[in-house]
Amino acid sequence: MTANIGTIDRALRVLIGIALLALAFGGFVPALATGAPQWIAVVAGVVMLATAGMRFCLLYRTFGIRTCQR
């Protein structure tokens, strides 16, 4: 797997991932505090953090997108 996520993209993914997990577990938004919306936010947050950590996004590869320097 070659890196296809750049620095800015990576930072945004970390911020969004942390925000989704905080919303899911923090109880700030009652609609995201229970049930399916909570699990969707958790899964999306974990995926964002994982792709940022690996610097690789399968969807980017599928569509030929690359935000990092070659």
Contact map, one row per residue, 1 for C-alpha under 8 A:
1110000000000000000000000000000000000000000000000000000100000000000000
1111000000000000000000000000000000000000000000000000000100000000000000
1111100000000000000000000000000000000000000000000000011100000000000100
0111110000000000000000000000000000000000000000000000001110011000111100
0011111011000000000000000000000000000000000000000001001110000000011100
0001111111000000000000000000000000000000000000000000001000000000011110
0000111111100000000000000000000000000000000000000000000000000000000100
0000011111110000000000000000000000000000000000000000000000000000000000
0000111111111000000000000000000000000000000000000000000000000000001000
0000111111111100000000000000000000000000000000000001101000000000000000
0000001111111110000000000000000000000000000000000001000000000000000000
0000000111111111000000000000000000000000000000000000000000000000000000
0000000011111111100000000000000000000000000000011011000000000000000000
0000000001111111110000000000000000000000000000011001000000000000000000
0000000000111111111000000000000000000000000000000000000000000000000000
0000000000011111111100000000000000000000000010010000000000000000000000
0000000000001111111110000000000000000000000111111000000000000000000000
0000000000000111111111000000000000000000000010001000000000000000000000
0000000000000011111111100000000000000000000010000000000000000000000000
0000000000000001111111110000000000000000110110000000000000000000000000
0000000000000000111111111100000000000000110011000000000000000000000000
0000000000000000011111111110000000000000000000000000000000000000000000
0000000000000000001111111111100110000000100000000000000000000000000000
0000000000000000000111111110100111000110110000000000000000000000000000
0000000000000000000011111110000010000100000000000000000000000000000000
0000000000000000000011111111000010000000000000000000000000000000000000
0000000000000000000001111111110110000000000000000000000000000000000000
0000000000000000000000100111110010000000000000000000000000000000000000
0000000000000000000000110011111110000000000000000000000000000000000000
0000000000000000000000000011111111000000000000000000000000000000000000
0000000000000000000000000000111111001100000000000000000000000000000000
0000000000000000000000110010111111101100100000000000000000000000000000
0000000000000000000000111111111111101100000000000000000000000000000000
0000000000000000000000010000011111111110000000000000000000000000000000
0000000000000000000000000000000111111110000000000000000000000000000000
0000000000000000000000000000000001111111000000000000000000000000000000
0000000000000000000000000000001111111111100000000000000000000000000000
0000000000000000000000011000001111111111110000000000000000000000000000
0000000000000000000000010000000001111111111000000000000000000000000000
0000000000000000000000000000000000011111111100000000000000000000000000
0000000000000000000110110000000100001111111110000000000000000000000000
0000000000000000000110010000000000000111111111000000000000000000000000
0000000000000000000000000000000000000011111111100000000000000000000000
0000000000000000100100000000000000000001111111110000000000000000000000
0000000000000001111110000000000000000000111111111000000000000000000000
0000000000000000100010000000000000000000011111111100000000000000000000
0000000000000000100000000000000000000000001111111110000000000000000000
0000000000001101100000000000000000000000000111111111000000000000000000
0000000000001100110000000000000000000000000011111111100000000000000000
0000000000000000000000000000000000000000000001111111110000000000000000
0000000000001000000000000000000000000000000000111111111110000000000000
0000100001101100000000000000000000000000000000011111111100000000000000
0000000001000000000000000000000000000000000000001111111000000000000000
0010000000000000000000000000000000000000000000000111111100000000000000
0011110001000000000000000000000000000000000000000011111110000000000000
1111100000000000000000000000000000000000000000000011011111010000000000
0001100000000000000000000000000000000000000000000010001111111000000000
0000000000000000000000000000000000000000000000000000000111111100000000
0000000000000000000000000000000000000000000000000000000011111110000000
0001000000000000000000000000000000000000000000000000000111111111110000
0001000000000000000000000000000000000000000000000000000011111111110000
0000000000000000000000000000000000000000000000000000000001111111100000
0000000000000000000000000000000000000000000000000000000000111111100000
0000000000000000000000000000000000000000000000000000000000011111110000
0001000000000000000000000000000000000000000000000000000000011111111000
0001110000000000000000000000000000000000000000000000000000011001111100
0001110010000000000000000000000000000000000000000000000000000000111110
0011111000000000000000000000000000000000000000000000000000000000011111
0000010000000000000000000000000000000000000000000000000000000000001111
0000000000000000000000000000000000000000000000000000000000000000000111
